[in-house]
Amino acid sequence: MSASAGVSAFYASDLSSPIWFRNGPDNAAIPQLIAVLQRAPFDGFAEGPQLAAQVQAAVAQARSGTPGDMSSAERVLSTAWVSYVQALKRPTSGMIYAFPVLQPQGTRPDQILLTTAAAPSLVTYLTTVSNLNPIYQQLRDTAWAEAQATGNLTPDPRLLANLDRARSLPSKGRFMIVDSATQRLTLYENAQPVDSIKVIVGTDELPTPLISSIMYYVTYNPYWHAPDHLVRKTIAPNMIKLGPKYFSSHGYHVIDQWSEAAKEVDPSTIDWKAAAAGKIHLLIRQDPGPLNSMGKLKFPFPNPEDIYLHDTPSKDLFAKDPRYLSNGCVRVEDAARLGRWLLGRDPVAPGKEPELREQLPSGVPIVLTYLTAQVRDGKVSYLDDHYGWDKAAPHFASQQ
């Protein structure tokens, strides 16, 4: 429902009560609302200043003290606030939300107004809602301060692209953020960073996607499922050249499906020349061991792209910078350290069998994102847009 229609329905119902003028036109929350709207282009809400002007005019009219002017102004302020909150809480463009509850919540006009009306301190509530999360707040507020200092109040499109992605980060508690722009995994406690680990992320051709999910368990001794392009370019040609010994020495198996119920297919029945030419597509699984690309630990989480974090035996690659080297999944430099943080103790496999799972004490939110805008030394700086996603990002406007 649009902001204006929703606000009209709200004030026509028995649920409504004055929010902005409950104590007359001198409510301290009103200048706070005006300030939030004036800054709103730096939230990606271009209509904010126009609505701020409408709020100022309505408040001036309400000072007449007549019930009609007060009622009209009340609706103008509520419509402006609802429009802003709806824009602020839109889903991140391109983000895969593994569960609906991970999407921004609370965009119905009646929800917004009822929650606002119930706030013990309206000034504090407006600030809390507009800040979203610490990373978002720091980035936006730094850019806004720079804009005010220079007089250039037009936000950089790169900033808006990054704020759109930062909008989906958690605001509190314990969580993980994989940032493909910096190729680092950061661990958070009480919304504060407590550790950071190098990672390897996807190439230009196979970028690590934007995902919001929850991790529930770790996997010891994982299988590795070879991606199709490596079957064509590496495994099939080596099978043709070196024969069955190559296949068995690397712990490879052809299977009939990607599932725990998979059955093996005799590799001698495969037309490996056709596989190398891409005429047939094989499912190849590698046993756990020193050659396994998963290393000793895998960190799965629900998502439709089958993206996960994992250990790797190729530690030398972490010396590279940048590290856009994977097929989309995320390789972790110190998987044991991550496992220790997740489990609360050293991650030790309970046996040698493949794919042994251990449940975490509680689910841990994880967000895979791409933050090329960073606050450094109190200023906004921009990293190389390796994926080109800043340029491709849409320009955001009102959802009114």
Beta strands, then each sheet from edge to edge (+ up, - down):
strand 1: 96-97
strand 2: 175-179
strand 3: 184-189
strand 4: 192-202
strand 5: 211-220
strand 6: 224-225
strand 7: 252-255
strand 8: 264-265
strand 9: 283-286
strand 10: 297-299
strand 11: 309-310
strand 12: 324-326
strand 13: 330-332
strand 14: 356-369
strand 15: 373-376
strand 16: 379-382
sheet 1: 1+ 5+ 10- 11+ 13+ 4- 3+ 2- 14-
sheet 2: 1+ 5+ 10- 11+ 13+ 4- 12-
sheet 3: 6+ 9- 7+ 8-
sheet 4: 15+ 16-
end
